[in-house]
């Protein structure tokens, strides 16, 4: 085994940098979508987005290291090379894994937001009963805004937020692969 020369031989700085970039992008994009679709305040939507994205990142890495230990040697080496050293080519199974990750992340984020509201003991979205029985002196315009048809759809909002962040991350990954293929590796 060759000796370790410096910390970059052990610590995958490139993977950490891209993980942070993806995390910050996803938080910003999803907070904007949650703010728009769920009518949350900016601060609350940013807090929800940051919390569920950190949760999904931690769960994702736990699943990665759990699955990695059960894979055969050749598949394990390929997986570790993709994650830590960059993608040279994309086999079709990566597309299926990406779609499965999208669906699992969506479910985790949706459950995470519902769990957050349960923990915080506040319901930020008006319930159907509140929408059907508005307060007495709100005015006609406010009563129309709170009608049942205008209720924010939380699963759809989380789906859109997750889709937008996954598209942005995919674009960055495509750019990364294109740049890696243009630069010869010595």
N, C-alpha and C positions, 0 to 999 in steps of 0.2 A: 504494500500500500504506500503510495507516495506521501511524503510529509505535507502537512497543511502549511501553506506559505503565509496566507493572511486570512482575515475574517471573511472576505468575499468568496473564498473557496467553500465555506460552510454555510454562510448566510445568503439565501437567495434574494438579494436586494432588488433585482428586476421584478420578481414576482411580488414582493412586498410593495414596490412602487406602483405597479399596475393594480394591485388589489386596493390600495388607497385611492388611486385615481378613479377606479370603478365605483368604489363606495361613495366618494364625494359626489360624483356625477349622478348616481342613483338617488342619493338623498336629495339633491337639489331638484332634479327632474320630478321625482315622485312627490316632493313637498308642493311644488307648483301645481301638479295635477290634483292632489288632494285638496289644496286650497280652493281651486276652481270648481271641482266637481262636488265636494262635500260641504262647501261653504264654511270651512273651518277658518279660523284666523291664521295669519302667516306663521306666527310663533307656534301655535298648536300643531299645524300641519307639518312644520319642520321637526318638531319633537316626535310626532308619530312616525314620520318618515325615517328619521335617524334611528329611532328605537327598533323599528321592524327591520330595517336594513342591517343594523348591527346584529340583531337576532338571527336573521337569515344567513349572514356571513359566518357567524360562529357555528351555527348548525351545519352549514355547508362544508366547512373545514372539518368538523367532527365526522360527518358522513364520508368525506373524501379519505381521511386517514383510516376510518373503519373499513371502507370498501377496499382500499389499497392493500391492506394486509391480507385480504382473502383472495386476491387475484393471483393468477399464475405468474411466474417470473417474467416472461416476455411481455405480458400485458402490463404488469406493474412497472417495468422499466419504461415502456412507451408512455404510460400515464404520467409518471414522474417527469419524464422528458418534456411532455407537453406543458405541464403546469409550471415547472421550474426553469426550463431552459428555452422555451419558445417553440412555436409550431412551425414545422417545415412543410408539412402537407396535412390535409384534412381528410381522413377517411370518413365514409358515410355513417359509421356508427357514432361519430362525434355529433352529427346533426340530430340523431335520435336522443343522445344524452343531453344535448342542449335543450331540446323541446321538453324532455322530462324534467330538467332543472327548472325551466320556465313554469311549468305547471305546479311543481312542488313548491317553488318559491312563492307563487301566487297564493297557494293554499296556506302556506306558513305566514305570509304577510297579512292575509285576511284574518286568520285566527289571532295573530299578534295584535292587530288593531282592536279586535273585539275583546281580547284579554286585557289590553291597556285600559279600555273604557271600563271594564269590570273592576280592575284594580283601582283606578282613579275615582271610582264611584260617581262618575258623571256621564250622562248621556249627552254628547255634543250635538246630536242630530235630533230634531223634533220627532216625536213618535206620531203614529197615525192618529191616536186619540187627541193629542194636542193640536194636530193639524185640522181635525174635524170639529173641534170645539175651541176656536180661537178666543182670546180674551175679548172682553166686551167693547172696549173703546180703542181698538187698534186702527180702525179705519178700513175702508173697502180695499185699498191697494194691498195692505199688509195681509188681509184675510185671503186674498187671491193668491199671494205669493206662498202662503203656507198650506195651500190645498194639497190633497193626497197625490195629485198628478205631478206636483213639483217636488216631491220627496226625493232627496238625494239617494241614489242607489249605491250603497257602500261596496258590494262585490264588483259592480261594473267600474266604479271609480278606482278600486285597487287593481283591477285587471288592466285598465288603461294606463295607470301609473307604472305597473310592472312591465307592460308592453313597451312603453316609451323608453324606460330605462334599459331594457334588454336590447332594443334597437340601437340606442346610443352606444352601448357597450359593444355590440356586434360591429358597428361601424369602426370603432377604435381598434378592435381586434383585426378587422380586415386591413386597416391601414398598417397595423403592426406587422402582419404577415407580408404585405406588399413591400414594406421597408426592409424587413429581414431578408426577403428574396433578392432585393436590389444590392444589398451590401454583402460582398463575399466574406465568408467566415474563414479566418486564417487558422 
